[in-house]
Amino acid sequence: MKEQKWIHEGLITESLPNGMFRVRLDNEDMILGYVSGKIQRSFIRILPGDRVKIEVSRYDSTRSCIIYRLRNKDSKD
């Protein structure tokens, strides 16, 4: 059976090397997020200030995988 994961939403606060980002969750926790393979293959760009959906492992709650980039309400894309 596949491991259950927590799904959260957060804001990208800092861009780090190798596709890693510092993410501030809605409950004000800071967490380290890395880009999933699906986002890398689709060439989706993630910048500081973007809202993202992340998947957090129950075993290590300090790291997460960015699985979706949410649309900004004020942008036209």
C-alpha positions as CSV (number, residue, x, y, z in Angstrom):
1,M,0.0,0.0,0.0
2,K,1.3,3.4,-0.9
3,E,2.3,5.8,1.9
4,Q,-0.4,8.4,2.8
5,K,0.8,12.1,2.4
6,W,-0.5,15.4,3.7
7,I,-1.6,18.0,1.1
8,H,-1.0,21.7,2.0
9,E,-1.0,25.0,0.3
10,G,1.7,27.6,0.8
11,L,3.6,30.6,-0.6
12,I,7.1,30.4,-2.2
13,T,9.3,32.8,-0.2
14,E,12.8,31.9,-1.5
15,S,14.4,30.1,-4.4
16,L,17.3,27.8,-3.6
17,P,19.6,25.9,-6.0
18,N,18.7,22.6,-7.7
19,G,15.0,23.2,-8.0
20,M,14.4,23.6,-4.3
21,F,12.3,26.3,-2.6
22,R,11.5,27.7,0.8
23,V,7.8,27.5,1.3
24,R,5.7,29.2,4.0
25,L,2.6,27.2,4.7
26,D,-0.8,28.7,5.6
27,N,-0.2,27.9,9.2
28,E,3.0,29.9,9.2
29,D,5.4,26.9,9.2
30,M,8.5,27.1,7.0
31,I,9.3,24.0,5.0
32,L,11.7,23.0,2.2
33,G,10.1,22.0,-1.1
34,Y,11.5,20.5,-4.2
35,V,9.9,20.4,-7.7
36,S,8.2,17.1,-8.7
37,G,9.1,15.4,-11.9
38,K,5.8,16.1,-13.6
39,I,6.3,19.9,-13.1
40,Q,9.9,19.6,-14.4
41,R,8.8,17.7,-17.5
42,S,6.1,20.3,-18.3
43,F,8.6,23.2,-17.9
44,I,6.4,25.0,-15.4
45,R,8.3,27.9,-13.9
46,I,8.0,28.6,-10.2
47,L,9.0,31.9,-8.8
48,P,9.1,33.5,-5.3
49,G,5.6,34.9,-4.6
50,D,3.7,32.0,-6.3
51,R,1.2,29.9,-4.4
52,V,1.7,26.2,-4.6
53,K,0.2,22.9,-3.5
54,I,2.7,20.6,-1.7
55,E,2.7,17.0,-0.6
56,V,4.3,16.4,2.8
57,S,5.5,12.9,3.9
58,R,4.3,11.7,7.3
59,Y,7.9,10.5,8.1
60,D,9.8,13.7,7.4
61,S,7.6,16.8,7.8
62,T,10.5,19.2,7.1
63,R,10.7,18.4,3.3
64,S,7.9,18.4,0.7
65,C,7.3,17.9,-3.0
66,I,5.7,20.7,-5.0
67,I,2.9,19.0,-7.0
68,Y,0.9,22.0,-8.4
69,R,1.4,25.7,-9.0
70,L,-1.8,27.6,-8.2
71,R,-3.0,30.4,-10.5
72,N,-2.8,33.9,-9.3
73,K,-6.1,35.8,-9.3
74,D,-4.5,39.0,-10.7
75,S,-2.6,37.4,-13.5
76,K,-3.9,36.7,-17.0
77,D,-2.3,33.3,-17.6
